[in-house]
Amino acid sequence: MKEGQSSGREKLQSKKSLSEILEVAIEFERTARDFYNDLIPKVSKQIRYLVEELAEEEQRHFDLFNELKSRPDIEQHIQAMVDTPASDKRFSDCIHLPDLGDKPDDQAVLQYALGREHAAMEQYHALAESTEPGPIKDLFLYLANEETLHKNQLERLYYETIHSGGV
């Protein structure tokens, strides 16, 4: 085999079924929802509303994935193999949650949320690009756009909080 060429095995390893990807995405959203729900009583009142909103958004995403996965017309589509995005490892790693303690500071919470939203934004954009037109691609596009909006909102809040001396 010449340098720069991929073997058939390497090509197969660089692909996953949409079913596998959906399982990871469901777990990503579930762990985020649970993490934010657990944080609500621990964070300052200054950002409590934000953590509540994040928990609600993650629940909506979790519900969207589960609804999609349970649709009978999707069954054959989720068996399709797609290229594993470069962002997949980082996205999957977000399932492992940090321990921010009993009284996490606002900056730590915002930094974690920003990293998580960024990983989700990258993953859903990449998945939207690699899937065929249809409901799965539409969902990934929708979520990619939502995560981008969330990330932008968090960046603004982070900047305001840090530069106003709020942390």
Summary of the structure (lengths in Angstrom):
residues: 167
radius of gyration: 17.8
end to end distance: 56.0
largest distance: 60.5
contacts: 460
relative contact order: 0.14
helix: 72%
strand: 4%
